[in-house]
Amino acid sequence: MESRRTQARNIRIEAAQVAFDRAPVIHESNGEELQYRFDPTGTDAKPEDVVRGGRPSHLTSYTKGLPHREDDGLIADPSDFQTFVLGIDSGDVRDFRDIPLGPLQRSGTGQVIGRGAQPNQSITWQSGFTNSCPVREQKGGAVPVRAWESQGAGNTFDLQGPDAQAVTMPPAPIADSPELIAEMAEVYEMGLLRDVPFAKFNYDGDVQGAIARLNQLEWFQNSEIADLSEQAKARRRSQVTLENAFRGTTFGDDVGPYLSQFLCAGTPELGQGGQTAASAQAGFVRYGAMVFQNQVRFATPYRDYMTTWESWLDVQNGADLRGTETYKEGSVQERYRFIATPRDLATYVHYDALYQAYLNACLSMLALGIPFDPGIPFQGDDVVDRQQGFAHFGGPHILSLVTEVATRALKAVRFQKFNIHRRLRPEAVGGRLHRMKNSLGNATFAPFEPMCDRLTTTGLLEAVRAHNARQNTIHDGRECDQELETSYLLPMAFPEGSPMHPAYGAGHATVAGACVTILKAFFDHGYVLPGPYVYPAPCGTKLEIATGDFELTIEGELNKLASNISIGRNWAGVHYFTDYSESVRMGEEIAIGILEEQKLTYGENFSMTLPRFDGTTIRI
């Protein structure tokens, strides 16, 4: 009989073989990184630029944190980008330290004397907001620069589940594609609608106006688009309606209230029976003998950021403005509320613990007594099974498993972000459009001309200009300044804008796909979630009972939860739709791989039936 030690080794080898036998993937970017060049006839052109056809402008690449030019917001020196890539590829911390971080440094006469900040150096930023920010006092008298996040994570190895480089995503949409034009239009519209309560979406005039503008775009029409890849064809969406606007595209996303029940509804308290209207509307979820309430800190409404060129440029140069957003003050009831508006959802995903929503959903389902997948053992009567699930096939098992996949997902998506795609964030596209609309762009910006023209034709950029003019007049304090009146920048929910890593894929969405896949595999995904169903009232101080003839299944509400959290980042202005739609599928692959390998370690004969995001079903 084999020793336990030998059995353990053989299982490790078998699991390693399962991982090794998965089909290899090919990582492919969209090819834009070196395609676009600085205008060789521009005022800053050098003799060698004419010969080479212009230095790489990295117009569509993520350059945040590197030094940028003040006039057009493009990278100051293309060689800095190559130093950035060298550090990413090597993963050597010494190479990271060679990357310039921060703005151009100038002498008193305006001459450039250095690129990037130096240790213990106080930086004079461009905008009054940054230079007068309260964070200065907290951090030694000046807003510091902000470093990139885990750009070497994709080079690490995991010993369970797919390797970080064994899963992939298709190329991101290119600058002049109908898909990116639609994605950027959608993010702009979301910025304008950030304070409209979800409960009013079906009859709000601004929402209807946004839908009408989006439906003027080719991507949302039935006309044929030439040269679409198979991946882009699969992603293409139909006409925007009140039922599907700003929602995800998986099963259940368009059923019932916008928010998943797992983001608002409460559960029965200890000592109570089943779910009641009172417990659902209270919003308290059991956490052992404690409870938490599905409420968030109430961010100041109608307050957006990065709507002046100076503040936009500071953030692109790495100004660390985290924690400088403002909130409503007053009593506890005035400071916290249910997620009533997109801004509330953006606040949730600004500070969530990444797997937080899925851990909370798991706690909710356990409190509600949602049954496990029928293929999981120990669900019969005790007198029959003579064993209950706990350490395995019970609460502690699923509570740890649902969080276990998060770091695997983050490593895989970091490889896609930094090593493959290096896709610029929506805020950077907003900067390109802003300069073009103010006749400050040049031939270097040509790839974004179709987007600029199309979003002008629909009237969207004029709506953005009017929105930003109000923001700047109220919050910047410089009235009658022409530039403040002609801002086409993307209004952001966060003062610091996007995180310090590229857009594609999305960390939140990859973790969402992985965690939700674990929950759908473990719980009976076809089970109808017990009602009553609730949604936040427009004021956010209470939950209302939803009316209508619909049922919400576990699968649908978990898919919707993944979409809510992922698209919540779009509501903040930091991601595009494809960042969500492709990332959740990669997260799903990671979770499936982990489940396949973990199954080898159990002596029980069991199975899990899993509905995938593409509508197919697999059995593990």
C-alpha positions as CSV (number, residue, x, y, z in Angstrom):
1,M,0.0,0.0,0.0
2,E,1.4,3.4,-1.0
3,S,2.5,5.7,1.8
4,R,0.6,8.9,2.3
5,R,3.7,10.8,1.2
6,T,3.9,9.0,-2.1
7,Q,0.2,9.5,-2.7
8,A,0.5,13.2,-2.1
9,R,3.4,13.4,-4.5
10,N,1.5,11.5,-7.2
11,I,-1.5,13.8,-6.9
12,R,0.8,16.8,-7.2
13,I,2.2,15.3,-10.4
14,E,-1.2,14.5,-11.8
15,A,-2.4,18.0,-11.1
16,A,0.7,19.4,-12.8
17,Q,0.0,17.2,-15.8
18,V,-3.5,18.5,-16.0
19,A,-2.1,22.1,-16.1
20,F,0.6,21.1,-18.6
21,D,-1.9,19.4,-21.0
22,R,-4.0,22.6,-21.4
23,A,-3.6,24.0,-24.9
24,P,-0.9,26.7,-25.0
25,V,-2.1,30.2,-25.8
26,I,-0.8,33.0,-28.0
27,H,-0.7,36.5,-26.6
28,E,-1.5,39.1,-29.2
29,S,-1.7,42.8,-28.9
30,N,-3.5,45.1,-31.3
31,G,-0.2,46.3,-32.9
32,E,-0.6,50.0,-32.2
33,E,2.2,50.5,-29.7
34,L,4.9,51.5,-32.3
35,Q,2.5,52.3,-35.2
36,Y,1.8,56.0,-34.5
37,R,4.5,58.6,-34.7
38,F,5.2,62.2,-33.7
39,D,4.5,64.6,-36.5
40,P,8.0,64.9,-38.2
41,T,7.0,68.4,-39.4
42,G,6.0,69.6,-35.9
43,T,7.8,72.4,-34.0
44,D,9.5,69.8,-31.7
45,A,10.8,67.6,-34.6
46,K,14.4,66.6,-34.6
47,P,16.4,66.0,-37.8
48,E,16.4,62.2,-37.2
49,D,12.6,62.3,-36.9
50,V,12.2,63.2,-40.5
51,V,14.4,60.3,-41.6
52,R,12.6,57.8,-39.3
53,G,9.2,59.2,-40.1
54,G,8.8,60.5,-36.6
55,R,9.6,59.0,-33.2
56,P,7.0,56.7,-31.6
57,S,4.3,58.8,-30.0
58,H,2.8,56.0,-28.0
59,L,-0.5,57.8,-28.7
60,T,-2.6,54.8,-27.7
61,S,-0.3,53.3,-25.0
62,Y,-0.5,53.7,-21.3
63,T,2.1,56.3,-20.3
64,K,0.6,57.5,-17.0
65,G,3.4,58.3,-14.5
66,L,6.0,59.0,-17.1
67,P,6.9,62.6,-17.9
68,H,4.5,64.3,-20.3
69,R,4.8,67.4,-22.5
70,E,2.7,70.3,-21.3
71,D,1.4,71.3,-24.6
72,D,-0.3,68.2,-25.9
73,G,0.0,65.7,-23.0
74,L,2.0,63.1,-25.0
75,I,5.0,61.4,-23.6
76,A,8.0,63.7,-23.3
77,D,10.6,61.2,-24.4
78,P,9.8,57.9,-26.2
79,S,12.9,56.4,-24.7
80,D,11.2,56.6,-21.3
81,F,8.6,54.2,-22.5
82,Q,11.2,51.7,-23.6
83,T,12.8,51.9,-20.1
84,F,9.3,51.2,-18.7
85,V,8.9,48.1,-20.9
86,L,12.4,46.8,-20.0
87,G,11.5,46.9,-16.4
88,I,8.2,45.1,-17.0
89,D,9.7,42.4,-19.1
90,S,12.6,41.7,-16.8
91,G,10.7,42.0,-13.5
92,D,14.0,43.2,-11.9
93,V,13.4,45.8,-9.2
94,R,16.6,47.5,-10.3
95,D,15.2,48.1,-13.7
96,F,12.0,49.6,-12.2
97,R,14.1,52.1,-10.4
98,D,15.6,53.4,-13.6
99,I,12.1,54.4,-15.0
100,P,11.5,58.2,-14.8
101,L,8.4,58.8,-12.6
102,G,6.7,62.2,-12.4
103,P,6.7,65.5,-14.4
104,L,9.4,67.3,-16.3
105,Q,11.6,69.3,-14.0
106,R,12.3,72.9,-15.1
107,S,14.7,75.6,-14.0
108,G,13.5,79.0,-13.0
109,T,13.8,80.2,-16.6
110,G,11.6,77.3,-17.9
111,Q,14.4,75.1,-19.2
112,V,13.9,71.3,-18.8
113,I,16.6,70.1,-16.4
114,G,15.3,66.6,-15.7
115,R,12.6,64.0,-16.3
116,G,10.8,62.7,-13.3
117,A,11.0,63.3,-9.6
118,Q,13.9,62.7,-7.3
119,P,13.9,61.4,-3.7
120,N,13.0,64.0,-1.1
121,Q,12.2,66.5,-3.9
122,S,9.2,68.8,-3.5
123,I,7.3,69.1,-6.8
124,T,5.5,72.2,-8.1
125,W,2.5,70.9,-10.0
126,Q,0.6,72.5,-12.8
127,S,-2.9,73.0,-11.2
128,G,-4.0,75.0,-8.3
129,F,-6.1,72.1,-7.1
130,T,-3.0,69.8,-6.8
131,N,-0.8,72.5,-5.2
132,S,-3.4,73.4,-2.6
133,C,-4.6,69.9,-1.9
134,P,-5.0,69.0,1.8
135,V,-2.9,65.8,1.2
136,R,0.1,68.2,1.1
137,E,0.0,68.6,4.9
138,Q,-0.5,64.8,5.4
139,K,2.5,63.9,3.2
140,G,5.2,66.5,4.1
141,G,4.0,69.7,2.4
142,A,3.7,68.6,-1.2
143,V,1.7,66.1,-3.2
144,P,4.0,63.2,-4.0
145,V,4.3,61.1,-7.1
146,R,2.5,57.8,-7.3
147,A,4.3,54.6,-8.3
148,W,3.0,51.9,-10.7
149,E,1.3,48.9,-9.2
150,S,2.7,45.3,-9.4
151,Q,4.0,45.5,-12.9
152,G,6.1,42.4,-12.2
153,A,3.3,40.3,-10.9
154,G,2.7,38.6,-14.3
155,N,6.2,37.0,-14.0
156,T,5.4,35.1,-10.8
157,F,4.4,31.4,-10.7
158,D,1.5,29.7,-8.9
159,L,1.4,26.0,-8.1
160,Q,-2.3,25.6,-8.6
161,G,-4.5,26.5,-11.5
162,P,-3.4,28.0,-14.8
163,D,-0.1,29.8,-14.8
164,A,-0.4,33.6,-15.0
165,Q,0.8,33.5,-18.6
166,A,-1.3,30.4,-19.6
167,V,-4.5,32.4,-20.1
168,T,-5.0,35.3,-22.5
169,M,-7.2,38.0,-24.0
170,P,-7.8,39.0,-27.6
171,P,-6.4,42.3,-28.9
172,A,-8.0,45.5,-27.7
173,P,-10.0,47.7,-30.1
174,I,-7.8,50.2,-32.1
175,A,-8.1,54.0,-32.0
176,D,-10.2,54.5,-35.1
177,S,-12.4,51.4,-34.8
178,P,-16.2,51.8,-34.4
179,E,-15.9,49.7,-31.2
180,L,-13.6,52.0,-29.4
181,I,-15.6,55.0,-30.6
182,A,-18.6,53.4,-29.0
183,E,-16.8,52.5,-25.9
184,M,-15.4,56.0,-25.3
185,A,-18.9,57.5,-26.0
186,E,-20.4,55.2,-23.4
187,V,-17.8,56.1,-20.8
188,Y,-18.4,59.8,-21.5
189,E,-22.2,59.3,-21.2
190,M,-21.7,57.4,-17.9
191,G,-19.7,60.4,-16.6
192,L,-22.6,62.7,-17.4
193,L,-25.1,60.4,-15.7
194,R,-23.2,59.7,-12.5
195,D,-25.7,61.2,-10.2
196,V,-28.9,59.9,-11.8
197,P,-30.5,57.4,-9.4
198,F,-30.8,53.9,-10.8
199,A,-34.4,53.9,-9.7
200,K,-35.1,56.8,-12.2
201,F,-33.3,55.3,-15.2
202,N,-36.5,54.2,-17.0
203,Y,-37.9,57.7,-17.1
204,D,-35.0,60.1,-16.8
205,G,-34.6,62.5,-19.7
206,D,-30.8,62.6,-19.6
207,V,-30.6,58.8,-19.7
208,Q,-32.9,58.8,-22.7
209,G,-30.8,61.5,-24.4
210,A,-27.7,59.4,-23.8
211,I,-29.3,56.3,-25.3
212,A,-30.4,58.3,-28.4
213,R,-26.8,59.6,-28.9
214,L,-25.3,56.1,-28.5
215,N,-27.7,54.6,-31.0
216,Q,-26.4,57.0,-33.6
217,L,-23.1,55.2,-33.5
218,E,-22.3,52.4,-36.0
219,W,-21.4,49.9,-33.3
220,F,-25.0,49.8,-31.9
221,Q,-26.7,49.6,-35.3
222,N,-27.4,46.5,-37.4
223,S,-25.3,47.7,-40.4
224,E,-22.4,45.6,-41.4
225,I,-18.9,46.7,-40.3
226,A,-16.0,45.6,-42.5
227,D,-12.9,43.8,-41.2
228,L,-14.2,42.9,-37.8
229,S,-12.3,40.1,-36.0
230,E,-14.2,37.1,-34.8
231,Q,-13.7,38.3,-31.2
232,A,-15.1,41.7,-32.1
233,K,-18.1,40.2,-33.8
234,A,-18.8,38.2,-30.6
235,R,-18.6,41.4,-28.5
236,R,-20.8,43.6,-30.8
237,R,-23.9,44.8,-29.0
238,S,-27.3,45.6,-30.4
239,Q,-29.3,48.8,-30.1
240,V,-29.2,50.4,-26.7
241,T,-32.5,50.4,-24.8
242,L,-33.8,51.3,-21.4
243,E,-33.6,47.5,-20.6
244,N,-30.0,47.0,-21.5
245,A,-28.3,50.4,-21.1
246,F,-25.1,50.4,-19.2
247,R,-25.6,46.8,-18.1
248,G,-23.6,43.7,-18.7
249,T,-24.2,41.1,-21.5
250,T,-24.4,37.8,-19.6
251,F,-27.4,35.8,-18.5
252,G,-29.6,37.7,-16.0
253,D,-28.0,41.1,-16.5
254,D,-31.2,42.6,-18.0
255,V,-33.6,40.9,-15.6
256,G,-35.0,42.9,-12.7
257,P,-33.4,45.9,-10.9
258,Y,-30.0,47.3,-12.2
259,L,-28.2,46.2,-9.0
260,S,-27.7,42.6,-8.0
261,Q,-29.6,41.6,-4.9
262,F,-26.2,40.8,-3.3
263,L,-25.4,44.5,-3.3
264,C,-28.5,45.7,-1.5
265,A,-30.8,43.0,0.1
266,G,-30.4,41.9,3.7
267,T,-30.7,38.3,5.1
268,P,-32.6,36.9,8.1
269,E,-31.0,37.6,11.4
270,L,-30.0,34.9,13.9
271,G,-33.1,33.6,15.5
272,Q,-35.3,34.4,12.6
273,G,-36.9,32.0,10.2
274,G,-36.7,32.5,6.4
275,Q,-36.4,35.7,4.4
276,T,-39.0,38.4,5.0
277,A,-39.7,41.8,3.5
278,A,-38.4,43.4,6.7
279,S,-35.1,41.5,6.7
280,A,-34.6,42.1,2.9
281,Q,-35.3,45.8,3.2
282,A,-33.1,46.3,6.3
283,G,-30.1,45.5,4.2
284,F,-28.2,43.7,7.0
285,V,-26.3,40.6,6.1
286,R,-25.3,38.0,8.6
287,Y,-21.6,37.7,9.2
288,G,-21.4,35.0,11.9
289,A,-23.0,36.6,15.0
290,M,-22.4,40.1,13.5
291,V,-24.0,41.9,10.6
292,F,-22.9,44.3,8.0
293,Q,-25.2,46.6,6.1
294,N,-25.1,47.0,2.3
295,Q,-24.3,50.8,2.5
296,V,-21.5,52.9,1.3
297,R,-19.9,56.3,2.3
298,F,-22.0,59.0,0.6
299,A,-19.6,60.8,-1.8
300,T,-20.3,64.5,-2.6
301,P,-22.8,64.4,-5.5
302,Y,-22.2,66.4,-8.6
303,R,-18.4,66.6,-7.9
304,D,-16.2,65.4,-10.6
305,Y,-12.4,65.8,-11.1
306,M,-9.7,66.2,-13.7
307,T,-11.9,68.6,-15.8
308,T,-9.1,71.2,-16.4
309,W,-6.0,70.7,-18.5
310,E,-3.6,71.4,-15.6
311,S,-5.2,68.9,-13.2
312,W,-5.4,66.3,-16.0
313,L,-1.7,66.8,-16.8
314,D,-0.8,66.5,-13.1
315,V,-2.5,63.2,-12.9
316,Q,-0.9,61.9,-16.0
317,N,2.4,62.8,-14.5
318,G,1.7,60.7,-11.5
319,A,0.3,63.2,-8.9
320,D,-0.8,61.1,-5.9
321,L,-4.3,62.6,-5.2
322,R,-5.7,59.5,-3.6
323,G,-8.0,60.2,-0.6
324,T,-8.7,63.8,-1.5
325,E,-12.3,63.2,-2.7
326,T,-15.0,64.7,-0.5
327,Y,-18.0,63.1,1.2
328,K,-21.3,64.2,2.9
329,E,-20.9,65.0,6.6
330,G,-23.4,64.7,9.4
331,S,-24.9,61.8,11.3
332,V,-24.3,58.2,10.5
333,Q,-27.5,58.1,8.5
334,E,-26.3,61.1,6.5
335,R,-22.8,59.8,5.8
336,Y,-23.8,56.3,4.6
337,R,-26.5,55.1,2.3
338,F,-27.5,52.3,0.0
339,I,-26.0,52.3,-3.6
340,A,-28.6,54.6,-5.2
341,T,-26.6,56.2,-8.0
342,P,-23.7,55.3,-10.3
343,R,-21.5,57.5,-8.1
344,D,-22.3,55.4,-5.1
345,L,-21.3,52.3,-7.1
346,A,-18.1,54.0,-8.2
347,T,-17.4,54.7,-4.5
348,Y,-17.9,51.0,-3.7
349,V,-15.4,49.9,-6.3
350,H,-13.0,52.6,-5.3
351,Y,-12.2,51.1,-2.0
352,D,-13.6,47.5,-2.0
353,A,-11.3,44.6,-1.0
354,L,-11.6,43.3,-4.5
355,Y,-13.2,39.9,-3.6
356,Q,-15.4,41.7,-1.1
357,A,-18.6,41.6,-3.1
358,Y,-18.3,37.8,-3.7
359,L,-17.4,37.0,-0.1
360,N,-20.5,39.0,0.9
361,A,-22.6,37.2,-1.7
362,C,-21.4,33.9,-0.3
363,L,-22.3,34.9,3.3
364,S,-25.7,36.0,2.0
365,M,-26.4,32.7,0.3
366,L,-25.3,30.7,3.3
367,A,-27.6,32.8,5.6
368,L,-30.5,32.3,3.1
369,G,-29.9,28.6,3.0
370,I,-29.3,28.4,-0.7
371,P,-28.6,24.7,-1.6
372,F,-25.3,23.6,-3.0
373,D,-24.9,22.1,-6.5
374,P,-26.7,18.7,-6.5
375,G,-23.4,16.9,-7.4
376,I,-21.8,18.0,-4.1
377,P,-21.9,15.4,-1.3
378,F,-23.3,15.5,2.2
379,Q,-26.6,17.2,1.4
380,G,-28.9,14.4,2.4
381,D,-30.4,13.8,5.8
382,D,-27.9,13.2,8.6
383,V,-29.4,9.8,9.3
384,V,-28.6,8.9,5.7
385,D,-25.2,10.5,5.1
386,R,-23.9,10.3,8.7
387,Q,-21.7,13.2,7.8
388,Q,-22.1,17.0,7.3
389,G,-20.0,19.2,5.1
390,F,-17.8,21.7,7.0
391,A,-14.0,21.6,6.5
392,H,-14.8,20.2,3.0
393,F,-18.1,20.7,1.2
394,G,-19.4,23.2,3.8
395,G,-19.4,26.8,4.7
396,P,-15.6,27.2,5.6
397,H,-14.7,25.4,2.3
398,I,-16.6,27.7,0.0
399,L,-15.9,30.9,2.0
400,S,-12.1,30.4,1.6
401,L,-12.3,29.0,-1.9
402,V,-14.2,32.0,-3.3
403,T,-11.5,34.4,-2.1
404,E,-8.6,32.0,-3.0
405,V,-8.9,32.7,-6.7
406,A,-8.5,36.5,-6.4
407,T,-4.7,36.7,-6.3
408,R,-4.4,34.1,-9.2
409,A,-6.7,36.4,-11.3
410,L,-4.7,39.5,-10.4
411,K,-1.4,38.0,-11.5
412,A,-2.8,36.8,-14.8
413,V,-4.4,40.2,-15.6
414,R,-1.2,42.0,-14.6
415,F,0.6,40.1,-17.3
416,Q,-2.0,41.1,-19.9
417,K,-2.0,44.7,-18.7
418,F,1.7,45.4,-18.5
419,N,3.4,42.7,-20.7
420,I,1.0,42.5,-23.6
421,H,-1.5,45.3,-24.2
422,R,-0.4,48.4,-22.3
423,R,-3.7,50.0,-23.3
424,L,-4.2,53.7,-22.4
425,R,-7.0,54.6,-20.0
426,P,-10.2,56.5,-21.0
427,E,-9.0,59.6,-19.3
428,A,-6.0,59.7,-21.7
429,V,-8.3,59.5,-24.7
430,G,-10.3,62.4,-23.2
431,G,-7.1,64.4,-23.2
432,R,-6.5,63.6,-26.9
433,L,-10.1,64.7,-27.8
434,H,-9.8,67.9,-25.6
435,R,-6.7,69.1,-27.5
436,M,-8.2,68.3,-30.9
437,K,-11.5,70.2,-30.0
438,N,-9.5,73.2,-28.9
439,S,-7.4,73.1,-32.2
440,L,-4.3,72.3,-30.2
441,G,-3.8,68.9,-31.7
442,N,-1.7,68.1,-34.8
443,A,-1.1,65.3,-37.3
444,T,0.1,63.1,-34.5
445,F,-3.5,62.9,-33.3
446,A,-4.9,61.7,-36.6
447,P,-5.9,58.2,-35.4
448,F,-8.5,59.8,-33.1
449,E,-10.0,62.1,-35.7
450,P,-12.9,59.7,-36.6
451,M,-13.8,59.5,-32.9
452,C,-13.6,63.3,-32.4
453,D,-15.7,63.9,-35.5
454,R,-18.3,61.2,-34.6
455,L,-18.8,62.3,-31.0
456,T,-19.1,65.9,-32.1
457,T,-21.8,65.0,-34.6
458,T,-23.9,63.2,-32.0
459,G,-23.7,66.2,-29.7
460,L,-22.0,64.3,-27.0
461,L,-18.8,66.4,-26.8
462,E,-20.9,69.6,-26.5
463,A,-22.8,68.0,-23.6
464,V,-19.4,67.2,-22.0
465,R,-18.2,70.8,-22.5
466,A,-21.3,72.1,-20.8
467,H,-20.9,69.7,-17.9
468,N,-17.3,70.5,-17.4
469,A,-17.9,74.3,-17.6
470,R,-20.3,73.9,-14.6
471,Q,-17.8,71.8,-12.7
472,N,-14.9,74.3,-13.3
473,T,-16.9,77.4,-12.5
474,I,-18.1,75.9,-9.2
475,H,-15.0,74.1,-8.1
476,D,-12.1,75.7,-9.8
477,G,-13.0,79.3,-8.8
478,R,-11.7,81.0,-12.0
479,E,-14.8,82.3,-13.7
480,C,-14.7,83.6,-17.3
481,D,-11.5,81.7,-18.2
482,Q,-11.9,80.5,-21.7
483,E,-10.1,77.2,-21.2
484,L,-12.4,76.4,-18.2
485,E,-15.3,76.9,-20.6
486,T,-14.0,74.7,-23.3
487,S,-13.0,71.5,-21.5
488,Y,-13.8,68.2,-23.3
489,L,-11.9,66.1,-20.8
490,L,-13.5,63.0,-19.3
491,P,-15.0,64.0,-15.9
492,M,-13.7,61.5,-13.4
493,A,-15.2,60.2,-10.1
494,F,-11.8,59.9,-8.5
495,P,-9.3,62.9,-8.1
496,E,-6.4,60.6,-8.9
497,G,-8.1,59.2,-12.0
498,S,-7.3,55.6,-13.0
499,P,-5.0,53.3,-11.1
500,M,-1.3,53.1,-12.0
501,H,-1.6,50.2,-14.4
502,P,-3.0,49.9,-18.0
503,A,-6.6,49.5,-18.8
504,Y,-6.8,46.0,-20.4
505,G,-7.7,43.7,-18.8
506,A,-9.5,44.9,-15.7
507,G,-8.4,43.6,-12.3
508,H,-11.9,44.0,-10.8
509,A,-13.5,42.2,-13.8
510,T,-11.0,39.4,-13.8
511,V,-11.5,38.8,-10.1
512,A,-15.2,39.1,-10.6
513,G,-15.1,36.4,-13.3
514,A,-13.0,34.0,-11.1
515,C,-15.0,34.5,-7.9
516,V,-18.4,34.3,-9.5
517,T,-17.4,31.1,-11.3
518,I,-16.5,29.5,-8.0
519,L,-19.9,30.5,-6.5
520,K,-21.9,29.3,-9.5
521,A,-20.0,25.9,-9.4
522,F,-20.5,25.4,-5.7
523,F,-24.1,26.6,-5.3
524,D,-27.2,25.4,-7.2
525,H,-27.1,28.1,-9.9
526,G,-30.6,27.4,-11.1
527,Y,-32.2,28.0,-7.7
528,V,-34.6,31.0,-7.6
529,L,-33.4,33.5,-5.1
530,P,-36.1,34.0,-2.4
531,G,-37.9,37.3,-2.5
532,P,-39.0,39.8,-2.0
533,Y,-36.6,41.6,-4.3
534,V,-35.5,45.1,-3.4
535,Y,-33.8,48.1,-4.9
536,P,-32.5,51.4,-3.4
537,A,-34.9,54.3,-3.4
538,P,-33.6,57.4,-5.2
539,C,-32.6,59.0,-1.9
540,G,-30.6,56.0,-0.9
541,T,-31.9,56.0,2.6
542,K,-34.1,52.9,2.2
543,L,-34.8,49.9,0.1
544,E,-38.0,49.6,-1.9
545,I,-39.8,46.3,-2.9
546,A,-39.4,45.7,-6.6
547,T,-42.6,45.0,-8.5
548,G,-43.0,43.1,-11.8
549,D,-43.3,39.5,-13.1
550,F,-39.8,38.2,-13.0
551,E,-37.7,35.7,-11.0
552,L,-34.1,36.1,-10.1
553,T,-31.9,33.0,-10.2
554,I,-28.6,32.5,-8.4
555,E,-26.8,32.4,-11.8
556,G,-28.4,35.6,-13.0
557,E,-27.8,37.6,-9.9
558,L,-24.2,36.4,-9.6
559,N,-23.6,37.3,-13.2
560,K,-25.2,40.6,-12.6
561,L,-23.0,41.1,-9.5
562,A,-19.9,40.5,-11.6
563,S,-21.2,43.1,-14.1
564,N,-22.1,45.6,-11.5
565,I,-18.7,45.6,-9.9
566,S,-16.9,45.5,-13.3
567,I,-19.0,48.2,-14.9
568,G,-18.9,50.2,-11.7
569,R,-15.3,51.0,-12.7
570,N,-16.6,52.3,-16.0
571,W,-19.0,54.5,-14.1
572,A,-15.9,56.0,-12.4
573,G,-14.3,56.6,-15.8
574,V,-11.3,54.3,-15.4
575,H,-12.3,51.4,-17.8
576,Y,-13.9,50.6,-21.1
577,F,-16.6,48.0,-21.8
578,T,-14.2,45.5,-23.4
579,D,-12.1,45.6,-20.2
580,Y,-15.1,44.1,-18.5
581,S,-16.4,41.7,-21.1
582,E,-13.1,40.0,-21.9
583,S,-11.7,40.0,-18.4
584,V,-14.6,38.2,-16.7
585,R,-14.0,35.4,-19.2
586,M,-10.3,35.1,-18.5
587,G,-11.2,35.1,-14.7
588,E,-13.6,32.2,-15.5
589,E,-10.8,30.2,-17.1
590,I,-8.6,30.6,-14.1
591,A,-11.4,29.5,-11.7
592,I,-12.2,26.4,-13.8
593,G,-8.5,25.4,-13.9
594,I,-8.3,25.6,-10.1
595,L,-11.5,23.6,-9.7
596,E,-10.2,20.9,-12.1
597,E,-6.9,20.5,-10.2
598,Q,-8.4,20.7,-6.8
599,K,-10.9,17.9,-7.6
600,L,-8.0,15.5,-7.8
601,T,-7.3,16.0,-4.1
602,Y,-10.6,14.7,-2.8
603,G,-11.5,11.1,-2.1
604,E,-15.3,11.7,-2.6
605,N,-16.8,11.1,-6.0
606,F,-18.5,14.4,-6.8
607,S,-19.2,16.9,-9.6
608,M,-20.1,20.5,-10.2
609,T,-22.2,21.8,-13.1
610,L,-21.1,25.2,-14.2
611,P,-22.9,27.7,-16.5
612,R,-20.3,29.7,-18.3
613,F,-20.6,33.4,-19.3
614,D,-21.0,32.4,-23.0
615,G,-24.2,30.5,-22.3
616,T,-22.6,27.0,-22.5
617,T,-22.5,24.6,-19.5
618,I,-19.6,22.4,-18.4
619,R,-19.4,19.6,-15.7
620,I,-16.3,19.4,-13.5
